[in-house]
Structure formats: structure tokens, C-alpha cells
Amino acid sequence: MKNHQKETTASSKQPQERTPMLYKITSVMALLEISHATVYRMVANGELELIKLSPRASRITSASVARVIATRTNNE
């Protein structure tokens, strides 16, 4: 009788890298209940991390949004 085991490849043994979730500026505005200008002010202050995808497309990392929410929750 043949043993039918799944073959594992080297790539399946490597840990998968997680791509950070990215939010559109408008989504961050809604989540944090802030204005467009405040989002960019928070980026300039280092509170939010902005990723440029192209000259016309920017996103905010979910990790930086989570930090802001945690900070707000701890301060209340």
C-alpha cells in the first residue's frame, strides 16, 4: 500500500510575512472622527505612519491607528 503524504516544500516551512493593513485617509478620518488636516498633522507629528503607494495614493498603517486609539483610551 502506498503512503500518500503531502509533500512539503521549503517555501511552506518558512514563516509567512504579514503585510500590514493599510487604511485610506478617509477611513482614518472616520475611525478617529478627525478632519483631513488633522490626519496630516498627526502624520507630521509622528503619531500616524503614512505610506506612499504612488504620487497620488497614500495609506495609513493600521498599527499606527491602533496606537492612537490605545492612547486615547488610556487617557480617558
PyMOL Python script that loads the backbone (N, CA, C, O; Angstrom):
from pymol import cmd

cmd.read_pdbstr("""\
ATOM      1  N   MET A   1       0.835  -1.174   0.000  1.00  0.00           N
ATOM      2  CA  MET A   1       0.000   0.000   0.000  1.00  0.00           C
ATOM      3  C   MET A   1       0.885   1.245   0.000  1.00  0.00           C
ATOM      4  O   MET A   1       1.878   1.304   0.726  1.00  0.00           O
ATOM      5  N   LYS A   2       0.528   2.234  -0.809  1.00  0.00           N
ATOM      6  CA  LYS A   2       1.316   3.461  -0.900  1.00  0.00           C
ATOM      7  C   LYS A   2       0.925   4.433   0.215  1.00  0.00           C
ATOM      8  O   LYS A   2      -0.241   4.543   0.595  1.00  0.00           O
ATOM      9  N   ASN A   3       1.914   5.114   0.709  1.00  0.00           N
ATOM     10  CA  ASN A   3       1.676   6.125   1.733  1.00  0.00           C
ATOM     11  C   ASN A   3       1.520   7.475   1.040  1.00  0.00           C
ATOM     12  O   ASN A   3       2.476   7.981   0.451  1.00  0.00           O
ATOM     13  N   HIS A   4       0.323   8.065   1.103  1.00  0.00           N
ATOM     14  CA  HIS A   4       0.041   9.340   0.435  1.00  0.00           C
ATOM     15  C   HIS A   4       0.198  10.486   1.428  1.00  0.00           C
ATOM     16  O   HIS A   4      -0.767  10.915   2.060  1.00  0.00           O
ATOM     17  N   GLN A   5       1.415  10.969   1.552  1.00  0.00           N
ATOM     18  CA  GLN A   5       1.667  12.100   2.432  1.00  0.00           C
ATOM     19  C   GLN A   5       1.845  13.339   1.585  1.00  0.00           C
ATOM     20  O   GLN A   5       2.331  13.281   0.455  1.00  0.00           O
ATOM     21  N   LYS A   6       1.444  14.454   2.151  1.00  0.00           N
ATOM     22  CA  LYS A   6       1.640  15.725   1.468  1.00  0.00           C
ATOM     23  C   LYS A   6       3.115  16.060   1.460  1.00  0.00           C
ATOM     24  O   LYS A   6       3.798  15.955   2.479  1.00  0.00           O
ATOM     25  N   GLU A   7       3.592  16.459   0.313  1.00  0.00           N
ATOM     26  CA  GLU A   7       4.976  16.904   0.230  1.00  0.00           C
ATOM     27  C   GLU A   7       5.049  18.340   0.714  1.00  0.00           C
ATOM     28  O   GLU A   7       4.218  19.176   0.359  1.00  0.00           O
ATOM     29  N   THR A   8       6.040  18.607   1.518  1.00  0.00           N
ATOM     30  CA  THR A   8       6.227  19.976   1.971  1.00  0.00           C
ATOM     31  C   THR A   8       7.405  20.575   1.232  1.00  0.00           C
ATOM     32  O   THR A   8       8.442  19.938   1.051  1.00  0.00           O
ATOM     33  N   THR A   9       7.225  21.779   0.822  1.00  0.00           N
ATOM     34  CA  THR A   9       8.306  22.473   0.126  1.00  0.00           C
ATOM     35  C   THR A   9       9.002  23.399   1.092  1.00  0.00           C
ATOM     36  O   THR A   9       8.484  23.696   2.169  1.00  0.00           O
ATOM     37  N   ALA A  10      10.153  23.845   0.712  1.00  0.00           N
ATOM     38  CA  ALA A  10      10.921  24.763   1.570  1.00  0.00           C
ATOM     39  C   ALA A  10      10.144  26.045   1.814  1.00  0.00           C
ATOM     40  O   ALA A  10      10.205  26.606   2.908  1.00  0.00           O
ATOM     41  N   SER A  11       9.417  26.514   0.815  1.00  0.00           N
ATOM     42  CA  SER A  11       8.676  27.771   0.981  1.00  0.00           C
ATOM     43  C   SER A  11       7.522  27.627   1.963  1.00  0.00           C
ATOM     44  O   SER A  11       7.156  28.604   2.617  1.00  0.00           O
ATOM     45  N   SER A  12       6.943  26.450   2.085  1.00  0.00           N
ATOM     46  CA  SER A  12       5.834  26.278   3.020  1.00  0.00           C
ATOM     47  C   SER A  12       6.324  26.198   4.464  1.00  0.00           C
ATOM     48  O   SER A  12       5.544  26.400   5.394  1.00  0.00           O
ATOM     49  N   LYS A  13       7.603  25.907   4.655  1.00  0.00           N
ATOM     50  CA  LYS A  13       8.156  25.833   6.001  1.00  0.00           C
ATOM     51  C   LYS A  13       8.575  27.199   6.526  1.00  0.00           C
ATOM     52  O   LYS A  13       8.743  27.372   7.734  1.00  0.00           O
ATOM     53  N   GLN A  14       8.745  28.167   5.639  1.00  0.00           N
ATOM     54  CA  GLN A  14       9.143  29.500   6.063  1.00  0.00           C
ATOM     55  C   GLN A  14       7.929  30.222   6.636  1.00  0.00           C
ATOM     56  O   GLN A  14       6.815  30.060   6.139  1.00  0.00           O
ATOM     57  N   PRO A  15       8.144  31.020   7.683  1.00  0.00           N
ATOM     58  CA  PRO A  15       7.018  31.772   8.235  1.00  0.00           C
ATOM     59  C   PRO A  15       6.522  32.793   7.207  1.00  0.00           C
ATOM     60  O   PRO A  15       7.308  33.441   6.515  1.00  0.00           O
ATOM     61  N   GLN A  16       5.215  32.913   7.132  1.00  0.00           N
ATOM     62  CA  GLN A  16       4.650  33.870   6.199  1.00  0.00           C
ATOM     63  C   GLN A  16       4.797  35.279   6.741  1.00  0.00           C
ATOM     64  O   GLN A  16       4.542  35.539   7.917  1.00  0.00           O
ATOM     65  N   GLU A  17       5.213  36.184   5.866  1.00  0.00           N
ATOM     66  CA  GLU A  17       5.304  37.578   6.274  1.00  0.00           C
ATOM     67  C   GLU A  17       3.922  38.181   6.183  1.00  0.00           C
ATOM     68  O   GLU A  17       3.195  37.953   5.216  1.00  0.00           O
ATOM     69  N   ARG A  18       3.566  38.944   7.184  1.00  0.00           N
ATOM     70  CA  ARG A  18       2.266  39.586   7.201  1.00  0.00           C
ATOM     71  C   ARG A  18       2.394  40.981   6.623  1.00  0.00           C
ATOM     72  O   ARG A  18       3.242  41.764   7.050  1.00  0.00           O
ATOM     73  N   THR A  19       1.565  41.284   5.667  1.00  0.00           N
ATOM     74  CA  THR A  19       1.529  42.614   5.102  1.00  0.00           C
ATOM     75  C   THR A  19       0.689  43.479   6.028  1.00  0.00           C
ATOM     76  O   THR A  19      -0.429  43.104   6.383  1.00  0.00           O
ATOM     77  N   PRO A  20       1.216  44.633   6.424  1.00  0.00           N
ATOM     78  CA  PRO A  20       0.431  45.471   7.335  1.00  0.00           C
ATOM     79  C   PRO A  20      -0.830  45.972   6.652  1.00  0.00           C
ATOM     80  O   PRO A  20      -0.814  46.321   5.472  1.00  0.00           O
ATOM     81  N   MET A  21      -1.912  46.003   7.399  1.00  0.00           N
ATOM     82  CA  MET A  21      -3.156  46.516   6.872  1.00  0.00           C
ATOM     83  C   MET A  21      -3.023  48.021   6.719  1.00  0.00           C
ATOM     84  O   MET A  21      -2.505  48.704   7.603  1.00  0.00           O
ATOM     85  N   LEU A  22      -3.485  48.520   5.613  1.00  0.00           N
ATOM     86  CA  LEU A  22      -3.388  49.937   5.329  1.00  0.00           C
ATOM     87  C   LEU A  22      -4.780  50.529   5.170  1.00  0.00           C
ATOM     88  O   LEU A  22      -5.660  49.925   4.555  1.00  0.00           O
ATOM     89  N   TYR A  23      -4.966  51.717   5.731  1.00  0.00           N
ATOM     90  CA  TYR A  23      -6.241  52.419   5.642  1.00  0.00           C
ATOM     91  C   TYR A  23      -6.120  53.614   4.708  1.00  0.00           C
ATOM     92  O   TYR A  23      -5.073  54.258   4.640  1.00  0.00           O
ATOM     93  N   LYS A  24      -7.192  53.902   3.995  1.00  0.00           N
ATOM     94  CA  LYS A  24      -7.275  55.139   3.228  1.00  0.00           C
ATOM     95  C   LYS A  24      -7.403  56.294   4.221  1.00  0.00           C
ATOM     96  O   LYS A  24      -7.847  56.109   5.355  1.00  0.00           O
ATOM     97  N   ILE A  25      -7.012  57.470   3.781  1.00  0.00           N
ATOM     98  CA  ILE A  25      -7.092  58.661   4.640  1.00  0.00           C
ATOM     99  C   ILE A  25      -8.528  58.867   5.116  1.00  0.00           C
ATOM    100  O   ILE A  25      -8.761  59.164   6.287  1.00  0.00           O
ATOM    101  N   THR A  26      -9.487  58.708   4.210  1.00  0.00           N
ATOM    102  CA  THR A  26     -10.893  58.916   4.582  1.00  0.00           C
ATOM    103  C   THR A  26     -11.364  57.909   5.633  1.00  0.00           C
ATOM    104  O   THR A  26     -12.195  58.241   6.478  1.00  0.00           O
ATOM    105  N   SER A  27     -10.843  56.694   5.584  1.00  0.00           N
ATOM    106  CA  SER A  27     -11.201  55.694   6.587  1.00  0.00           C
ATOM    107  C   SER A  27     -10.652  56.073   7.955  1.00  0.00           C
ATOM    108  O   SER A  27     -11.327  55.905   8.971  1.00  0.00           O
ATOM    109  N   VAL A  28      -9.421  56.585   7.978  1.00  0.00           N
ATOM    110  CA  VAL A  28      -8.820  57.034   9.239  1.00  0.00           C
ATOM    111  C   VAL A  28      -9.605  58.218   9.800  1.00  0.00           C
ATOM    112  O   VAL A  28      -9.825  58.313  11.007  1.00  0.00           O
ATOM    113  N   MET A  29     -10.022  59.115   8.914  1.00  0.00           N
ATOM    114  CA  MET A  29     -10.839  60.250   9.342  1.00  0.00           C
ATOM    115  C   MET A  29     -12.104  59.769  10.048  1.00  0.00           C
ATOM    116  O   MET A  29     -12.474  60.294  11.097  1.00  0.00           O
ATOM    117  N   ALA A  30     -12.762  58.769   9.465  1.00  0.00           N
ATOM    118  CA  ALA A  30     -13.994  58.240  10.049  1.00  0.00           C
ATOM    119  C   ALA A  30     -13.730  57.485  11.347  1.00  0.00           C
ATOM    120  O   ALA A  30     -14.460  57.659  12.323  1.00  0.00           O
ATOM    121  N   LEU A  31     -12.685  56.641  11.368  1.00  0.00           N
ATOM    122  CA  LEU A  31     -12.363  55.857  12.571  1.00  0.00           C
ATOM    123  C   LEU A  31     -12.035  56.731  13.773  1.00  0.00           C
ATOM    124  O   LEU A  31     -12.494  56.482  14.888  1.00  0.00           O
ATOM    125  N   LEU A  32     -11.232  57.760  13.522  1.00  0.00           N
ATOM    126  CA  LEU A  32     -10.783  58.621  14.617  1.00  0.00           C
ATOM    127  C   LEU A  32     -11.654  59.859  14.809  1.00  0.00           C
ATOM    128  O   LEU A  32     -11.461  60.630  15.749  1.00  0.00           O
ATOM    129  N   GLU A  33     -12.617  60.035  13.903  1.00  0.00           N
ATOM    130  CA  GLU A  33     -13.514  61.196  13.937  1.00  0.00           C
ATOM    131  C   GLU A  33     -12.719  62.497  13.933  1.00  0.00           C
ATOM    132  O   GLU A  33     -12.895  63.360  14.793  1.00  0.00           O
ATOM    133  N   ILE A  34     -11.833  62.612  12.934  1.00  0.00           N
ATOM    134  CA  ILE A  34     -10.995  63.797  12.791  1.00  0.00           C
ATOM    135  C   ILE A  34     -11.045  64.280  11.343  1.00  0.00           C
ATOM    136  O   ILE A  34     -11.530  63.576  10.457  1.00  0.00           O
ATOM    137  N   SER A  35     -10.544  65.477  11.121  1.00  0.00           N
ATOM    138  CA  SER A  35     -10.544  66.056   9.783  1.00  0.00           C
ATOM    139  C   SER A  35      -9.336  65.588   8.972  1.00  0.00           C
ATOM    140  O   SER A  35      -8.397  64.990   9.497  1.00  0.00           O
ATOM    141  N   HIS A  36      -9.398  65.880   7.689  1.00  0.00           N
ATOM    142  CA  HIS A  36      -8.310  65.570   6.754  1.00  0.00           C
ATOM    143  C   HIS A  36      -7.026  66.263   7.217  1.00  0.00           C
ATOM    144  O   HIS A  36      -5.955  65.657   7.239  1.00  0.00           O
ATOM    145  N   ALA A  37      -7.148  67.533   7.583  1.00  0.00           N
ATOM    146  CA  ALA A  37      -5.986  68.309   8.039  1.00  0.00           C
ATOM    147  C   ALA A  37      -5.383  67.700   9.303  1.00  0.00           C
ATOM    148  O   ALA A  37      -4.161  67.675   9.455  1.00  0.00           O
ATOM    149  N   THR A  38      -6.224  67.212  10.206  1.00  0.00           N
ATOM    150  CA  THR A  38      -5.728  66.617  11.446  1.00  0.00           C
ATOM    151  C   THR A  38      -4.977  65.321  11.163  1.00  0.00           C
ATOM    152  O   THR A  38      -3.976  65.038  11.822  1.00  0.00           O
ATOM    153  N   VAL A  39      -5.436  64.531  10.201  1.00  0.00           N
ATOM    154  CA  VAL A  39      -4.716  63.311   9.824  1.00  0.00           C
ATOM    155  C   VAL A  39      -3.298  63.676   9.404  1.00  0.00           C
ATOM    156  O   VAL A  39      -2.335  63.074   9.881  1.00  0.00           O
ATOM    157  N   TYR A  40      -3.164  64.654   8.518  1.00  0.00           N
ATOM    158  CA  TYR A  40      -1.836  65.033   8.039  1.00  0.00           C
ATOM    159  C   TYR A  40      -1.001  65.711   9.126  1.00  0.00           C
ATOM    160  O   TYR A  40       0.225  65.603   9.114  1.00  0.00           O
ATOM    161  N   ARG A  41      -1.638  66.398  10.052  1.00  0.00           N
ATOM    162  CA  ARG A  41      -0.921  66.983  11.196  1.00  0.00           C
ATOM    163  C   ARG A  41      -0.363  65.869  12.075  1.00  0.00           C
ATOM    164  O   ARG A  41       0.767  65.954  12.556  1.00  0.00           O
ATOM    165  N   MET A  42      -1.162  64.824  12.280  1.00  0.00           N
ATOM    166  CA  MET A  42      -0.711  63.687  13.089  1.00  0.00           C
ATOM    167  C   MET A  42       0.410  62.923  12.389  1.00  0.00           C
ATOM    168  O   MET A  42       1.294  62.380  13.052  1.00  0.00           O
ATOM    169  N   VAL A  43       0.382  62.876  11.061  1.00  0.00           N
ATOM    170  CA  VAL A  43       1.482  62.268  10.304  1.00  0.00           C
ATOM    171  C   VAL A  43       2.745  63.094  10.508  1.00  0.00           C
ATOM    172  O   VAL A  43       3.819  62.546  10.757  1.00  0.00           O
ATOM    173  N   ALA A  44       2.614  64.401  10.402  1.00  0.00           N
ATOM    174  CA  ALA A  44       3.774  65.290  10.574  1.00  0.00           C
ATOM    175  C   ALA A  44       4.357  65.190  11.984  1.00  0.00           C
ATOM    176  O   ALA A  44       5.569  65.306  12.164  1.00  0.00           O
ATOM    177  N   ASN A  45       3.496  64.975  12.986  1.00  0.00           N
ATOM    178  CA  ASN A  45       3.945  64.843  14.379  1.00  0.00           C
ATOM    179  C   ASN A  45       4.461  63.451  14.706  1.00  0.00           C
ATOM    180  O   ASN A  45       4.989  63.226  15.795  1.00  0.00           O
ATOM    181  N   GLY A  46       4.313  62.507  13.768  1.00  0.00           N
ATOM    182  CA  GLY A  46       4.778  61.145  14.004  1.00  0.00           C
ATOM    183  C   GLY A  46       3.775  60.253  14.712  1.00  0.00           C
ATOM    184  O   GLY A  46       4.103  59.124  15.074  1.00  0.00           O
ATOM    185  N   GLU A  47       2.557  60.740  14.916  1.00  0.00           N
ATOM    186  CA  GLU A  47       1.535  59.936  15.590  1.00  0.00           C
ATOM    187  C   GLU A  47       0.951  58.870  14.668  1.00  0.00           C
ATOM    188  O   GLU A  47       0.594  57.782  15.119  1.00  0.00           O
ATOM    189  N   LEU A  48       0.852  59.183  13.378  1.00  0.00           N
ATOM    190  CA  LEU A  48       0.353  58.244  12.379  1.00  0.00           C
ATOM    191  C   LEU A  48       1.449  58.001  11.353  1.00  0.00           C
ATOM    192  O   LEU A  48       2.214  58.908  11.024  1.00  0.00           O
ATOM    193  N   GLU A  49       1.521  56.766  10.847  1.00  0.00           N
ATOM    194  CA  GLU A  49       2.536  56.417   9.853  1.00  0.00           C
ATOM    195  C   GLU A  49       1.900  56.381   8.469  1.00  0.00           C
ATOM    196  O   GLU A  49       0.983  55.599   8.216  1.00  0.00           O
ATOM    197  N   LEU A  50       2.394  57.231   7.581  1.00  0.00           N
ATOM    198  CA  LEU A  50       1.882  57.328   6.226  1.00  0.00           C
ATOM    199  C   LEU A  50       2.786  56.566   5.268  1.00  0.00           C
ATOM    200  O   LEU A  50       4.009  56.687   5.327  1.00  0.00           O
ATOM    201  N   ILE A  51       2.181  55.785   4.389  1.00  0.00           N
ATOM    202  CA  ILE A  51       2.902  55.039   3.362  1.00  0.00           C
ATOM    203  C   ILE A  51       2.469  55.594   2.011  1.00  0.00           C
ATOM    204  O   ILE A  51       1.276  55.651   1.715  1.00  0.00           O
ATOM    205  N   LYS A  52       3.440  56.005   1.187  1.00  0.00           N
ATOM    206  CA  LYS A  52       3.136  56.486  -0.156  1.00  0.00           C
ATOM    207  C   LYS A  52       3.163  55.292  -1.108  1.00  0.00           C
ATOM    208  O   LYS A  52       4.201  54.652  -1.272  1.00  0.00           O
ATOM    209  N   LEU A  53       2.027  54.992  -1.732  1.00  0.00           N
ATOM    210  CA  LEU A  53       1.946  53.904  -2.700  1.00  0.00           C
ATOM    211  C   LEU A  53       2.304  54.385  -4.101  1.00  0.00           C
ATOM    212  O   LEU A  53       2.857  53.639  -4.910  1.00  0.00           O
ATOM    213  N   SER A  54       1.985  55.624  -4.366  1.00  0.00           N
ATOM    214  CA  SER A  54       2.289  56.258  -5.644  1.00  0.00           C
ATOM    215  C   SER A  54       2.229  57.767  -5.413  1.00  0.00           C
ATOM    216  O   SER A  54       1.892  58.203  -4.312  1.00  0.00           O
ATOM    217  N   PRO A  55       2.547  58.568  -6.423  1.00  0.00           N
ATOM    218  CA  PRO A  55       2.472  60.021  -6.220  1.00  0.00           C
ATOM    219  C   PRO A  55       1.078  60.506  -5.794  1.00  0.00           C
ATOM    220  O   PRO A  55       0.949  61.555  -5.162  1.00  0.00           O
ATOM    221  N   ARG A  56       0.048  59.747  -6.139  1.00  0.00           N
ATOM    222  CA  ARG A  56      -1.314  60.183  -5.814  1.00  0.00           C
ATOM    223  C   ARG A  56      -2.022  59.294  -4.800  1.00  0.00           C
ATOM    224  O   ARG A  56      -3.195  59.525  -4.505  1.00  0.00           O
ATOM    225  N   ALA A  57      -1.357  58.302  -4.267  1.00  0.00           N
ATOM    226  CA  ALA A  57      -2.009  57.366  -3.337  1.00  0.00           C
ATOM    227  C   ALA A  57      -1.202  57.216  -2.060  1.00  0.00           C
ATOM    228  O   ALA A  57      -0.022  56.869  -2.089  1.00  0.00           O
ATOM    229  N   SER A  58      -1.861  57.484  -0.934  1.00  0.00           N
ATOM    230  CA  SER A  58      -1.250  57.342   0.385  1.00  0.00           C
ATOM    231  C   SER A  58      -2.146  56.483   1.253  1.00  0.00           C
ATOM    232  O   SER A  58      -3.365  56.461   1.083  1.00  0.00           O
ATOM    233  N   ARG A  59      -1.528  55.779   2.183  1.00  0.00           N
ATOM    234  CA  ARG A  59      -2.274  54.977   3.148  1.00  0.00           C
ATOM    235  C   ARG A  59      -1.651  55.156   4.519  1.00  0.00           C
ATOM    236  O   ARG A  59      -0.486  55.532   4.649  1.00  0.00           O
ATOM    237  N   ILE A  60      -2.454  54.877   5.544  1.00  0.00           N
ATOM    238  CA  ILE A  60      -2.020  54.947   6.940  1.00  0.00           C
ATOM    239  C   ILE A  60      -2.000  53.523   7.487  1.00  0.00           C
ATOM    240  O   ILE A  60      -2.938  52.758   7.264  1.00  0.00           O
ATOM    241  N   THR A  61      -0.934  53.165   8.202  1.00  0.00           N
ATOM    242  CA  THR A  61      -0.837  51.802   8.743  1.00  0.00           C
ATOM    243  C   THR A  61      -1.837  51.584   9.871  1.00  0.00           C
ATOM    244  O   THR A  61      -2.117  52.487  10.660  1.00  0.00           O
ATOM    245  N   SER A  62      -2.365  50.372   9.927  1.00  0.00           N
ATOM    246  CA  SER A  62      -3.325  50.034  10.979  1.00  0.00           C
ATOM    247  C   SER A  62      -2.664  50.051  12.352  1.00  0.00           C
ATOM    248  O   SER A  62      -3.309  50.370  13.351  1.00  0.00           O
ATOM    249  N   ALA A  63      -1.375  49.708  12.404  1.00  0.00           N
ATOM    250  CA  ALA A  63      -0.661  49.709  13.689  1.00  0.00           C
ATOM    251  C   ALA A  63      -0.611  51.108  14.281  1.00  0.00           C
ATOM    252  O   ALA A  63      -0.775  51.275  15.490  1.00  0.00           O
ATOM    253  N   SER A  64      -0.387  52.123  13.438  1.00  0.00           N
ATOM    254  CA  SER A  64      -0.317  53.488  13.961  1.00  0.00           C
ATOM    255  C   SER A  64      -1.707  53.974  14.386  1.00  0.00           C
ATOM    256  O   SER A  64      -1.828  54.728  15.352  1.00  0.00           O
ATOM    257  N   VAL A  65      -2.751  53.550  13.674  1.00  0.00           N
ATOM    258  CA  VAL A  65      -4.121  53.903  14.071  1.00  0.00           C
ATOM    259  C   VAL A  65      -4.445  53.243  15.410  1.00  0.00           C
ATOM    260  O   VAL A  65      -5.041  53.873  16.284  1.00  0.00           O
ATOM    261  N   ALA A  66      -4.057  51.985  15.573  1.00  0.00           N
ATOM    262  CA  ALA A  66      -4.302  51.267  16.826  1.00  0.00           C
ATOM    263  C   ALA A  66      -3.598  51.943  17.995  1.00  0.00           C
ATOM    264  O   ALA A  66      -4.146  52.017  19.095  1.00  0.00           O
ATOM    265  N   ARG A  67      -2.369  52.443  17.757  1.00  0.00           N
ATOM    266  CA  ARG A  67      -1.639  53.160  18.824  1.00  0.00           C
ATOM    267  C   ARG A  67      -2.385  54.416  19.247  1.00  0.00           C
ATOM    268  O   ARG A  67      -2.487  54.710  20.438  1.00  0.00           O
ATOM    269  N   VAL A  68      -2.906  55.156  18.279  1.00  0.00           N
ATOM    270  CA  VAL A  68      -3.652  56.378  18.591  1.00  0.00           C
ATOM    271  C   VAL A  68      -4.901  56.044  19.392  1.00  0.00           C
ATOM    272  O   VAL A  68      -5.212  56.716  20.375  1.00  0.00           O
ATOM    273  N   ILE A  69      -5.618  55.006  18.970  1.00  0.00           N
ATOM    274  CA  ILE A  69      -6.833  54.602  19.689  1.00  0.00           C
ATOM    275  C   ILE A  69      -6.483  54.154  21.102  1.00  0.00           C
ATOM    276  O   ILE A  69      -7.189  54.510  22.046  1.00  0.00           O
ATOM    277  N   ALA A  70      -5.415  53.383  21.271  1.00  0.00           N
ATOM    278  CA  ALA A  70      -4.997  52.927  22.599  1.00  0.00           C
ATOM    279  C   ALA A  70      -4.618  54.104  23.488  1.00  0.00           C
ATOM    280  O   ALA A  70      -4.955  54.133  24.671  1.00  0.00           O
ATOM    281  N   THR A  71      -3.920  55.065  22.915  1.00  0.00           N
ATOM    282  CA  THR A  71      -3.522  56.256  23.672  1.00  0.00           C
ATOM    283  C   THR A  71      -4.755  57.025  24.130  1.00  0.00           C
ATOM    284  O   THR A  71      -4.831  57.465  25.278  1.00  0.00           O
ATOM    285  N   ARG A  72      -5.705  57.183  23.241  1.00  0.00           N
ATOM    286  CA  ARG A  72      -6.940  57.891  23.595  1.00  0.00           C
ATOM    287  C   ARG A  72      -7.703  57.147  24.677  1.00  0.00           C
ATOM    288  O   ARG A  72      -8.237  57.763  25.599  1.00  0.00           O
ATOM    289  N   THR A  73      -7.756  55.827  24.569  1.00  0.00           N
ATOM    290  CA  THR A  73      -8.485  55.011  25.552  1.00  0.00           C
ATOM    291  C   THR A  73      -7.827  55.110  26.921  1.00  0.00           C
ATOM    292  O   THR A  73      -8.518  55.185  27.937  1.00  0.00           O
ATOM    293  N   ASN A  74      -6.491  55.110  26.956  1.00  0.00           N
ATOM    294  CA  ASN A  74      -5.773  55.199  28.236  1.00  0.00           C
ATOM    295  C   ASN A  74      -5.876  56.567  28.868  1.00  0.00           C
ATOM    296  O   ASN A  74      -5.785  56.696  30.089  1.00  0.00           O
ATOM    297  N   ASN A  75      -6.067  57.597  28.048  1.00  0.00           N
ATOM    298  CA  ASN A  75      -6.161  58.967  28.581  1.00  0.00           C
ATOM    299  C   ASN A  75      -7.548  59.322  29.065  1.00  0.00           C
ATOM    300  O   ASN A  75      -7.717  60.331  29.750  1.00  0.00           O
ATOM    301  N   GLU A  76      -8.536  58.530  28.733  1.00  0.00           N
ATOM    302  CA  GLU A  76      -9.916  58.855  29.136  1.00  0.00           C
ATOM    303  C   GLU A  76     -10.272  58.298  30.468  1.00  0.00           C
ATOM    304  O   GLU A  76     -11.394  58.488  30.937  1.00  0.00           O
TER     305      GLU A  76
END
""", "prot")
cmd.dss("prot")
cmd.show_as("cartoon", "prot")
cmd.util.cbc("prot")
cmd.orient("prot")
